[in-house]
Amino acid sequence: MKKSHPQAFRPPHGQAGFTLLEMILVVSIIALLLGVAINKMGGALDFGKEVRIKGDVQSLSNALRMYNAQNGFYPTTEQGLKALVVQPTTEPRPRQWRCAFDDGKVPRDPWDSEYGYVCPGKHNINGFDVYSFGPDRIANTPDDIGNWERDSNSK
């Protein structure tokens, strides 16, 4: 049996593989494409957070309207949204009270902050304002998202 020479399977000199420059170029292109994709996804994530906030604000608004329908008034600003899950012990005390959320917790916004509540509202003077402080977590800034954007007259 004839043995083949080990050098017979080697590629010609200069074509042994990718050069370091070619590898750096390919990795750079991949990193650039990933950066663009992540940037585009960031906008989708922000949109998702905004949709969640609007859903939570709607849910809280409905719970507050139910509270008002049962008792003839909204919780005070001091009683806050906590009045939806813990029966208030300060005046005005609700005549009919029930926990508004099955898990006994008021939802938190996507940045894990409590939602703001003011009654009477600054935007809804005949009702209430429920809002997220937004990513900066500071009240009364342009990134706040609240029920006044959809419903200018909470009743």
N, C-alpha and C positions, 0 to 999 in steps of 0.2 A: 504494500500500500504506500502510495506516495504522499508525503506530507507537504502541505502548502507552506510557503514562506510567510511568516507573520507580517511582513511589510506589504504583502500583496493586498491587504484589506485597508490599508491606510489611504486616506484621500491625499491628493496631490498637495504639496506644500502651499500654504496661504489660504486653503479652503477647509481648515480644520474645524471651524465653528464661527460663532458670532464674536465680533470684536467687542471690547469693553464699550467703545463709543456707540455701537449699534444697540447694545443692551440698555445703556443709559437713555438713548433716544426713545426706545420702546417703552421703558418704564415711565419716562416723562410724559409721553403721549397718553398712557393709561391714567396717570395721575391727573392730567388735565381733564380728560373725559370724566373721571370720577368727581372732580371738583365741580364741573358744570352740572352733573346729575344731582349731586348733593344740594347745590344751590337751588335747582329747580324743585327738588323735593321739599326744601325748607319752606317755600311758598305754599305748598300743599299742606304741610303740617300746620302752618299758621292759619290757613283757611279752615282746617279741621277743628282747631281750637276755637275759632270764632263761631263755628256752627254749634259746637258743644255749649259755649257760653249762651248763645241765643236760646238753645233748648232749655238749659238750666234756668235762665231768666224767665222764660215762658212758664215753666213748671212752678217756679217760686211765685210768679204773679198769679197763677191759677189758685195755688194754695192760699195766698193772701186774700183773693177775692172770695174764696169759700169761707175763710175765717170771718170776713166782713159780713157775708150773707148770714152766717149763723149768729153773729154777735152784734151786728149793727155798727161796728167800728173796726179799723185796722189796728194791729199792734202799734204801740208808740215806737219812736226811733230808739228810745232807751231799751224797750223790751226786745226790739230787733227781730231778726228772722228766727232767733232761738225760740220765740213764742210759738212757732209752728211745730216744735218737737218737745218742748217742756212747757207745761201750763204756767202762765205768768202768775206771780204772787203779788205783783204791784198793780196799782190802779192804772187804767181800767182793767178789771178782771173779766175774762170772758165767761158768759153764762153757759155756753155750750162749747166745750173744747174737746178736740181729739187730735192725736198726733198726725201730722200731714204726710209723713214719709214712713214707709214700712220699716226701714232700717233704723228709724229714730235719730237720723242725722240730717242736718242741712247740707246740701251739696256744696262742694268747694270748687273753685275755678281751676282751670288747667295748670295754674302756677301754684296750686295748693294754698290759695288765700281764700278767706271768707268773702262772700258776696256782701256788698254794701247795701244798706237799706235806710231810707229816709222817708218819714211820713209826718206831715205832708211833704210831698216831693218838691224839689227845686224845679224840675222839668215838668212834672205832673202835679200841678198845685192843688188839684181836687182829688188827688189820689196818693200815690207813693212812687218812689224811685227804687228800683232794684238794679244793681249793676256790678260788673267786675271792674276792678281797678286796672286791669290789663297787665301786660308784661312788666311795666315799671312798678306795679304794686303801690301806686300813689294815687289818691283820690283827686278828682277834678282836673285831670290832665286829658289831652286829646285822645289817648288810647283807651279811655274808659268805654265800655260797651254796656248799654243799659236798655231798660224797657222803653225809654223815651224815643229810641230810634225807630221802633216799630209802632208804638202805641202812645200817641201824644195825649190821650185822655183816659187814664186808668180810672175806672169807676168802682 
